[in-house]
Amino acid sequence: RNLREVLQQFFAKYGYDQTGRILFYYYGHGYQIGDIGDEGGPRAFLVPTDSPNPVTKEGDFYAVAMPVTQITEFARQITVKHAFFALEACRA
């Protein structure tokens, strides 16, 4: 939950300076749920170290892990001059 809160605060504070620049680099665990053939398709998550096991505690996992689509949404909303996002997440 800290990851989500910290990123929301960071992008709220720095994401709207139209002369600003952001470099976002994530290096950590990831997890993918679903496949291309599934109805919802594959969904990728950034997984903090304290995340519950998605196989045994799926509901708790969703409460802690952050969907990569949330990072995409941050990228769409910010108005900085330049932004670069790099994600290195094993198993995602």
Beta strands, then each sheet from edge to edge (+ up, - down):
strand 1: 21-33
strand 2: 43-47
strand 3: 66-67
strand 4: 82-90
sheet 1: 3+ 2- 1+ 4+
end
